[in-house]
Amino acid sequence: AEELERRGCGRFAYLARGREVKLNFWSVPEDALDAPEEMARLAHAALAYARSVAEQKARSGKARSSRPHKPPR
């Protein structure tokens, strides 16, 4: 993420109930669009990062939940 920020990229975001919600999806640097090797390098780095975050969450035992569970009616 730091490299992407340095290169002028940003996270995708949308408005929900008047608040900005930022996703964990980033735009890619413009120069990478015409450079398959650079795009592949960025993709591999992103995948490695995502896997490390998933491993950390699994080890900590924290379940990912964006909303509290509501019982069925």
DSSP file (Angstrom, degrees, kcal/mol; ACC not computed):
  #  RESIDUE AA STRUCTURE BP1 BP2  ACC     N-H-->O    O-->H-N    N-H-->O    O-->H-N    TCO  KAPPA ALPHA  PHI   PSI    X-CA   Y-CA   Z-CA
    1    1 A A     >        0   0    0      0, 0.0     4,-2.6     0, 0.0     5,-0.2   0.000 360.0 360.0 360.0 -37.3    0.0    0.0    0.0
    2    2 A E  H  >  +     0   0    0      1,-0.2     4,-2.5     2,-0.2     5,-0.2   0.921 360.0  48.3 -63.1 -42.8    2.8    2.4    0.8
    3    3 A E  H  > S+     0   0    0      1,-0.2     4,-1.8     2,-0.2    -1,-0.2   0.915 111.5  50.4 -63.0 -41.9    4.3    2.0   -2.7
    4    4 A L  H  4>S+     0   0    0      2,-0.2     5,-3.0     1,-0.2    -2,-0.2   0.912 110.9  48.6 -64.2 -41.9    1.0    2.5   -4.3
    5    5 A E  H ><5S+     0   0    0     -4,-2.6     3,-1.7     1,-0.2    -1,-0.2   0.926 110.1  52.0 -61.7 -44.1    0.4    5.7   -2.3
    6    6 A R  H 3<5S+     0   0    0     -4,-2.5    -1,-0.2     1,-0.3    -2,-0.2   0.840 108.6  51.8 -60.3 -33.5    3.8    6.9   -3.2
    7    7 A R  T 3<5S-     0   0    0     -4,-1.8    -1,-0.3    -5,-0.2    23,-0.3   0.297 124.9-101.0 -90.9  10.1    3.0    6.3   -6.9
    8    8 A G  T < 5S+     0   0    0     -3,-1.7    -3,-0.2     1,-0.3     2,-0.1   0.638  74.8 139.6  86.7  15.4   -0.2    8.3   -6.7
    9    9 A C      < -     0   0    0     -5,-3.0     2,-0.3    -6,-0.2    -1,-0.3  -0.477  31.8-159.5 -88.1 162.7   -2.7    5.4   -6.5
   10   10 A G        -     0   0    0     -2,-0.1    17,-2.6    18,-0.1     2,-0.2  -0.933  21.3-100.7-139.5 163.6   -5.7    5.4   -4.2
   11   11 A R  E     -A   26   0A   0     -2,-0.3    15,-0.2    15,-0.2     2,-0.2  -0.572  42.3-108.8 -80.3 145.7   -8.2    3.0   -2.6
   12   12 A F  E     +     0   0A   0     13,-3.0    11,-3.1    -2,-0.2     2,-0.3  -0.528  47.3 176.9 -71.1 143.0  -11.5    2.5   -4.2
   13   13 A A  E     -A   22   0A   0      9,-0.2     2,-0.3    -2,-0.2     9,-0.2  -0.965  16.5-172.9-146.5 158.9  -14.3    4.2   -2.1
   14   14 A Y  E     -A   21   0A   0      7,-1.9     7,-3.5    -2,-0.3     2,-0.4  -0.950  29.2-106.7-146.5 165.8  -18.0    4.8   -2.1
   15   15 A L  E     +A   20   0A   0     -2,-0.3     2,-0.4     5,-0.2     5,-0.2  -0.830  32.9 175.5 -98.9 134.2  -20.6    6.7   -0.1
   16   16 A A  E >  S-A   19   0A   0      3,-2.8     3,-1.7    -2,-0.4    -2,-0.0  -0.966  73.2 -15.3-138.7 120.0  -23.0    4.9    2.2
   17   17 A R  T 3  S-     0   0    0     -2,-0.4     3,-0.1     1,-0.3    -1,-0.1   0.873 129.3 -52.9  54.3  39.8  -25.4    6.7    4.5
   18   18 A G  T 3  S+     0   0    0      1,-0.2     2,-0.4     0, 0.0    -1,-0.3   0.518 118.3 106.8  78.5   5.1  -23.4    9.9    4.0
   19   19 A R  E <  S-A   16   0A   0     -3,-1.7    -3,-2.8     2,-0.0     2,-0.4  -0.914  71.4-118.8-118.7 144.8  -20.0    8.3    5.0
   20   20 A E  E     -A   15   0A   0     -2,-0.4     2,-0.6    -5,-0.2    -5,-0.2  -0.679  25.1-161.1 -80.4 128.6  -17.1    7.4    2.8
   21   21 A V  E     -A   14   0A   0     -7,-3.5    -7,-1.9    -2,-0.4     2,-0.5  -0.956   5.9-153.9-111.9 118.6  -16.3    3.7    2.9
   22   22 A K  E     -A   13   0A   0     -2,-0.6    -9,-0.2    -9,-0.2     2,-0.2  -0.797   8.3-151.0 -96.3 132.0  -12.8    2.8    1.7
   23   23 A L  E     -     0   0A   0    -11,-3.1   -11,-0.1    -2,-0.5    -1,-0.0  -0.488  26.0-114.2 -93.1 166.2  -12.3   -0.7    0.3
   24   24 A N  E    S+     0   0A   0     -2,-0.2     2,-0.4   -13,-0.1   -11,-0.1  -0.098  86.2 104.4 -91.4  35.7   -9.1   -2.7    0.4
   25   25 A F  E     -     0   0A   0    -13,-0.3   -13,-3.0     0, 0.0     2,-0.3  -0.972  55.7-161.2-116.7 132.1   -8.9   -2.5   -3.4
   26   26 A W  E     -A   11   0A   0     -2,-0.4   -15,-0.2   -15,-0.2     2,-0.1  -0.822  18.7-118.7-115.5 149.6   -6.3   -0.1   -5.0
   27   27 A S        -     0   0    0    -17,-2.6   -18,-0.1    -2,-0.3     3,-0.0  -0.427  36.9-119.7 -72.9 161.9   -6.0    1.5   -8.4
   28   28 A V        -     0   0    0     -2,-0.1     5,-0.1     1,-0.1   -18,-0.1  -0.736  31.1 -90.0-104.8 155.8   -2.8    0.7  -10.2
   29   29 A P    >>  -     0   0    0      0, 0.0     3,-1.2     0, 0.0     4,-0.7  -0.362  34.2-125.8 -61.8 140.9   -0.1    3.1  -11.3
   30   30 A E  G >4 S+     0   0    0      1,-0.3     3,-1.1   -23,-0.3     4,-0.5   0.868 108.9  57.1 -57.6 -39.3   -0.7    4.3  -14.8
   31   31 A D  G >4 S+     0   0    0      1,-0.3     3,-0.6     2,-0.2    -1,-0.3   0.759  99.0  61.2 -66.8 -22.4    2.7    3.2  -16.1
   32   32 A A  G X4 S+     0   0    0     -3,-1.2     3,-1.2     1,-0.2     7,-0.4   0.712  87.4  73.4 -75.5 -19.7    2.0   -0.3  -15.0
   33   33 A L  G << S+     0   0    0     -3,-1.1    -1,-0.2    -4,-0.7    -2,-0.2   0.817 105.6  36.1 -63.9 -29.7   -1.0   -0.5  -17.4
   34   34 A D  G <  S+     0   0    0     -3,-0.6    -1,-0.3    -4,-0.5    -2,-0.2   0.194 108.0  73.1-106.4  14.3    1.5   -0.8  -20.3
   35   35 A A    <>  -     0   0    0     -3,-1.2     4,-2.6     1,-0.1     3,-0.4  -0.806  56.3-173.6-132.3  90.9    4.1   -2.8  -18.6
   36   36 A P  H  > S+     0   0    0      0, 0.0     4,-2.5     0, 0.0     5,-0.2   0.847  86.7  53.4 -54.8 -37.3    3.1   -6.5  -18.1
   37   37 A E  H  > S+     0   0    0      2,-0.2     4,-2.2     1,-0.2     5,-0.1   0.915 111.3  45.3 -65.9 -41.4    6.1   -7.3  -16.0
   38   38 A E  H  > S+     0   0    0     -3,-0.4     4,-2.4     2,-0.2    -1,-0.2   0.901 112.7  50.9 -68.0 -40.5    5.5   -4.4  -13.6
   39   39 A M  H  X S+     0   0    0     -4,-2.6     4,-2.5    -7,-0.4    -2,-0.2   0.912 110.8  49.3 -62.5 -42.0    1.8   -5.3  -13.4
   40   40 A A  H  X S+     0   0    0     -4,-2.5     4,-2.6    -5,-0.2    -2,-0.2   0.905 109.8  51.4 -64.0 -41.0    2.7   -8.9  -12.6
   41   41 A R  H  X S+     0   0    0     -4,-2.2     4,-2.2     1,-0.2    -2,-0.2   0.925 111.9  46.5 -61.5 -44.7    5.2   -7.7   -9.9
   42   42 A L  H  X S+     0   0    0     -4,-2.4     4,-2.5     2,-0.2    -2,-0.2   0.901 112.1  50.9 -64.4 -40.9    2.5   -5.6   -8.3
   43   43 A A  H  X S+     0   0    0     -4,-2.5     4,-2.4     2,-0.2    -2,-0.2   0.912 110.7  48.2 -64.0 -42.7   -0.1   -8.4   -8.5
   44   44 A H  H  X S+     0   0    0     -4,-2.6     4,-2.4     2,-0.2    -1,-0.2   0.901 112.2  49.3 -64.7 -40.4    2.3  -10.9   -6.8
   45   45 A A  H  X S+     0   0    0     -4,-2.2     4,-2.2    -5,-0.2    -2,-0.2   0.907 111.8  48.9 -64.8 -41.3    3.2   -8.4   -4.1
   46   46 A A  H  X S+     0   0    0     -4,-2.5     4,-2.6     2,-0.2    -2,-0.2   0.905 111.5  49.1 -65.2 -41.6   -0.6   -7.7   -3.4
   47   47 A L  H  X S+     0   0    0     -4,-2.4     4,-2.4     2,-0.2    -2,-0.2   0.915 110.5  50.2 -64.7 -43.0   -1.3  -11.5   -3.3
   48   48 A A  H  X S+     0   0    0     -4,-2.4     4,-2.0     1,-0.2    -1,-0.2   0.909 112.0  48.3 -61.6 -41.6    1.5  -12.1   -0.8
   49   49 A Y  H  X S+     0   0    0     -4,-2.2     4,-2.3     2,-0.2    -2,-0.2   0.931 110.7  50.2 -64.4 -45.5    0.3   -9.2    1.4
   50   50 A A  H  X S+     0   0    0     -4,-2.6     4,-2.2     1,-0.2    -2,-0.2   0.898 110.9  49.7 -60.9 -40.8   -3.3  -10.5    1.3
   51   51 A R  H  X S+     0   0    0     -4,-2.4     4,-2.3     2,-0.2    -1,-0.2   0.894 109.4  51.0 -65.6 -39.1   -2.2  -14.0    2.3
   52   52 A S  H  X S+     0   0    0     -4,-2.0     4,-2.2     2,-0.2    -2,-0.2   0.893 110.4  49.1 -67.3 -37.7   -0.1  -12.7    5.2
   53   53 A V  H  X S+     0   0    0     -4,-2.3     4,-2.3     2,-0.2    -1,-0.2   0.917 110.9  50.4 -64.9 -42.8   -3.1  -10.7    6.5
   54   54 A A  H  X S+     0   0    0     -4,-2.2     4,-2.4     1,-0.2    -2,-0.2   0.900 110.6  49.7 -62.4 -40.9   -5.3  -13.8    6.2
   55   55 A E  H  X S+     0   0    0     -4,-2.3     4,-2.5     2,-0.2    -1,-0.2   0.912 109.9  50.7 -64.0 -42.3   -2.7  -15.8    8.1
   56   56 A Q  H  X S+     0   0    0     -4,-2.2     4,-1.9     1,-0.2    -2,-0.2   0.907 111.6  47.9 -62.6 -41.6   -2.5  -13.2   10.9
   57   57 A K  H  X>S+     0   0    0     -4,-2.3     5,-1.1     2,-0.2     4,-1.0   0.909 111.6  50.1 -65.3 -41.6   -6.3  -13.2   11.2
   58   58 A A  H  <5S+     0   0    0     -4,-2.4     3,-0.4     1,-0.2    -2,-0.2   0.901 111.6  48.4 -64.2 -40.4   -6.4  -17.0   11.3
   59   59 A R  H  <5S+     0   0    0     -4,-2.5    -1,-0.2     1,-0.2    -2,-0.2   0.850 110.5  50.5 -68.1 -34.3   -3.7  -17.1   14.0
   60   60 A S  H  <5S-     0   0    0     -4,-1.9    -1,-0.2    -5,-0.2    -2,-0.2   0.664 105.1-130.3 -79.9 -14.3   -5.4  -14.5   16.1
   61   61 A G  T  <5 +     0   0    0     -4,-1.0     2,-0.5    -3,-0.4    -3,-0.2   0.591  55.6 146.6  78.4   9.9   -8.7  -16.3   16.0
   62   62 A K      < -     0   0    0     -5,-1.1     2,-0.3     1,-0.0    -1,-0.3  -0.682  39.9-145.3 -84.5 127.8  -10.6  -13.2   15.0
   63   63 A A        -     0   0    0     -2,-0.5     2,-0.6    -3,-0.1    -5,-0.0  -0.701  19.3-120.6 -87.4 143.1  -13.5  -13.7   12.7
   64   64 A R        +     0   0    0     -2,-0.3     2,-0.4     2,-0.0    -1,-0.0  -0.742  42.4 161.3 -87.5 123.9  -14.2  -11.0   10.1
   65   65 A S        -     0   0    0     -2,-0.6     4,-0.0     1,-0.1    -2,-0.0  -0.971  27.9-170.6-144.3 126.6  -17.6   -9.5   10.4
   66   66 A S  S    S+     0   0    0     -2,-0.4    -1,-0.1     1,-0.2    -2,-0.0   0.731  81.0  25.9 -87.3 -21.9  -18.7   -6.2    9.1
   67   67 A R  S    S-     0   0    0      3,-0.0    -1,-0.2     0, 0.0     2,-0.1  -0.969  89.9 -99.3-137.3 152.0  -22.1   -6.3   10.9
   68   68 A P        -     0   0    0      0, 0.0     2,-0.2     0, 0.0    -2,-0.0  -0.425  51.4 -97.8 -66.5 148.2  -23.3   -7.9   14.1
   69   69 A H        -     0   0    0     -2,-0.1    -4,-0.0     1,-0.0     0, 0.0  -0.481  36.3-154.4 -69.4 132.2  -25.2  -11.1   13.5
   70   70 A K        -     0   0    0     -2,-0.2     3,-0.1    -3,-0.1    -1,-0.0  -0.924  17.3-122.4-108.0 132.1  -29.0  -10.6   13.5
   71   71 A P        -     0   0    0      0, 0.0     0, 0.0     0, 0.0     0, 0.0  -0.389  37.2 -98.0 -68.0 150.2  -31.2  -13.6   14.5
   72   72 A P              0   0    0      0, 0.0     0, 0.0     0, 0.0     0, 0.0  -0.297 360.0 360.0 -65.6 153.9  -33.8  -14.6   11.8
   73   73 A R              0   0    0     -3,-0.1     0, 0.0     0, 0.0     0, 0.0   0.459 360.0 360.0 -81.3 360.0  -37.3  -13.3   12.3
